[in-house]
Amino acid sequence: MGTVGIVMLVHTALGRAEQVARHWAAAGCPVVIHVDRKVDRATFTAFRTALADLPDVRFSSRHRCEWGTWGIVAASQSASEMMLSDFPDVRHVYLSSGSCLPLRPVQDLIDYLADRPRTDFIESATTPDVPWTVGGLDEERFTLSFPFSWKRHRQLFDRWVRIQRKLGLKRKMPNGIVPHMGSQWWCLTRQTLSAILEDPDRDLYDRFFKRVWIPDESYFQTLARLYSSNIESRSLTLSKFDFQGKPHIFYDDHLQLLRRSDCFVARKIWPHADRLYEAFLTDPAGTMKGAEPNPGKIDRIFAKAVDRRTRGRPGLYMQSRFPHEGWENGVTSGQYSVFEGFSDLFEDFEGWLTKVTGTRVHGHLFATERVEFAEGQTVMNGALSDSTLHRDYNPQAFLTSLIWNARGERQCFQFGPGDAQDIDWIFAKDPNAQVSVISGAWAVPLFKSNRNFADLRKEAAQLQKIEAEHLKVLRSPYAKARIRIWTMAEFIENPMEPLQTIIDEIGNRSRRRLTEAPKMADLTGFGQFLQNLKNQGMHPYLMGDFAVERGLSKGDRPKRKPYLVR
Amino acid sequence: MSPDGMGRLYYESAPPIKEVGVGLGLWDSYRMRLRRKRRIIRAVRKSRELTPVQDNTNRIRRGDILLVCTMRNEQIRLPYFLQYYRDMGINHFLFVDNGSTDGTVPYLTGMPDVSVWYTNASYKRATFGVDWMNYLKRKYAHGHWVLVVDPDEFFIYPFCDTRPIRGLTDWLDNSSIRSFSAMLLDMYPKGPIDQQPYRAGQDPLEIANWFDSGNYTIKRNWKFGNLWIQGGPRSRVFFTDAPEKAPALNKIPLVKWDRKYAYESSTHMLLPRGLNLVYDEWGGEKASGALLHTKFLDTFHAKAEEELQRKQHYSASVEYVAYAESLNDNPDLWCKWSEKYINWRQLEILGLMSKGNWA
């Protein structure tokens, strides 16, 4: 006679349950099956008849099993009682369900338990010590009473909880027992199990737990602590839960994972997972031998799935992830740099930056004429179009798509007061953005251009106004980007130091001193140009102070080109 | 529930996933309710236009997964279409044939898992087929999972290469999810659209196997609670001057139907509005799939011309007008950054669909 008895709680997919019961029985394990009262009589009878040829498969009295209620405990109790009385050789009783599947040869489990004849495998932890129940019903599962069904009478359930809280109603633990919780699926020794079932105070405990919330996770877990001499607080059944507390389901494509887990039993298995049932029930020489259960990889996969569901991929906007503002968990998916004024002040700044950092450097992505993708491309990663109409239709989607599409490659782009400004709040608020501004540098192209002064004056006034507004955004307390702002006068004083800081922060290449500076535009006469604007009544102030004569900033020095900084 | 069915220990551990409804006042709810009722009444009224040609609906068993589809002159696509969805695990097909002249009905005759209704009435006045299909679902799909697709749309979902559609619907049932999103992904060939002729029975993805991976824009439709997605090659090539007019790509094709439900406009949105909340609003990702849209085969030219004549499509067939203008130049939808289709995992990595918490 077998020393390991299997108690099976069954409610659907009876065909699979039958298969598994046969498997246990074939290995010499007696099986006691509890079939949910909700299963209709005809189905039950057919199921019972199908297993009639096996003498060591018995059926215990049926209870109605509703999730979170006492019925499941009652079912486990009566099936266990039958197991202990009908099969005196049984030393360990293994509680399982109809959708459990043994992964290793049953003999492995028998041997494993034979080596540990006094050990009770039951996950059992005190409520304050487990993180699972933060913020919900934890302690209160025991101190409040739950006469109403959570499934069917949700409103009553919630209302009764609130009333009890308000009135400060609290139930006392019978005999001062300490409540423990843990996985419903346990494997207990005859000694412990019979002590629980034959306890003179069992009526008292049963009465108490009938009003506990989800007692199947606490009844045996608590009472085992009273009698067991040797508790291993873990379940031998591999069972993972998703973020809603529903068990993860195993499918055919999990076959290799399950094989390598070395677990004895897994749940729950999708009833149509033919390959799994075939692989584990018909293959007598299992591939797993003697190892301790090691569900690490499965743990990681399911933990990842929960994370995907609850936190998602930062910076992704798609059909099933469209977060409210502030809930994006990252406005964009990666870091990027915005340069303002640099391409005005330096000749071929984009080319220089590409060379120094190895990043993707675009021109003015938000220019009004066209989207200036790097290398003059008309389409970018992800088939993003260079049409300004498409970009301006949803500038935020344009930016977030650009960054998402180019994951792994840092994007840099130029921005200035001549561009479409709608985007500035988006990157200003984005911690992934590195924004470097040389304010007032927009005056350089004007200064270089050959246009009528009246037009220049008008445009300068406009650009200054736009940039001033933009700087307000960047300086707002809501701005979360890494923002650096220099006036142009400040910047040309010593351009290498700020450039070095920016490049170091981008950090693509090894930290080296910059040896080659970008070539600065010739600013001879720039001071006079600004003075002329002033004389016309338009005061350019964003670029800082420039002396009239030399076109250089106040502490002027003759220009060395190219720079070499040590 | 059952001892086996649901949530355990970790029940309270869930981070607060807020299932906020589309928060609207009583008045709005009432108006939406009226609107839904009107839709249903309209569906029942329009059902008079349908003549049953082949009624095998008595073969539909409890728990069967159904597919509903309206089509016109798509016979050439049907052999592969039926094979694809039978392999996926669809148990019964409900077709509305809108005046086909290419032998569609004879082709379907005798198939035990196919029921066909015929109508010659206006597609447009049946809200582009929605009314007819709402009626059929109300009558036959109550309590069933039902997939609503066009003959050129191929549904994919996470793990579709290893798990049949019942795996998905069982999981959705288990997770108390009633509707499943699958965005329309326009597929196109490399080179001119009519370069490679399509043969009946052929997998259209052998020809049209490129797509745009990252040029989509999303807006929230506050009124109905659904997302409004645009972009892709049609927007990029046919709607260069008017991206706002580009067709909607958001779709919710798989629903555990109830006779109280109604599609409001194509499969873009449903009533009641709760069914449109197929996206997470607090940073997480819900599970979603995709509809591979293989419209752009060599058959497209003739189709576009015919539809332009019939003017039976959305918004004065603006879409077909735009196509016709570009099609004269026989455009190549392909570009340097087009992505070649491999499988659902690729779409998952690209962020076009998601496994959510299905593992």
Interface residues (C-beta under 8 A of the other chain):
Chain A: L9 V10 H11 T12 D36 K38 C65 E66 W67 G71 I72 A75 S97 G98 S99 P131 W132 T133 V134 G135 G136 L137 D138 K151 M181 G182 S183 Q184 I214 D216 E217 S239 F241 D242 F243 Q244 G245 K246 P247 H248 I249 Y251 D252 D253 K268 W270 H272 I301 F302 K304 A305 V306 R308 R309 T310 R311 G312 R313 L316 Y317 M318 Q319 S320 R321 F322 P323 H324 W327 E328 N329 Q377 V379 M380 N381 G382 A383 L384 S385 S387 L389 H390 Y393 N394 A397 F398 S401 W404 N405
Chain B: M1 S2 P3 D4 G5 M6 G7 R8 L9 Y10 Y11 E12 S13 A14 P15 I17 F159 T162 R163 P164 R166 G167 D170 W171 N174 S175 S181 A182 M183 D212 S213 G214 N215 Y216 T217 I218 K219 R220 L227 I229 P233 S235 R236 T240 D241 A242 P243 E244 N250 V278 Y279 D280 E281 W282 G283 G284 E285 K286 A287 S288 C335 K336 W337 S338 E339 G351 L352 M353 S354 K355 G356 N357 W358 A359
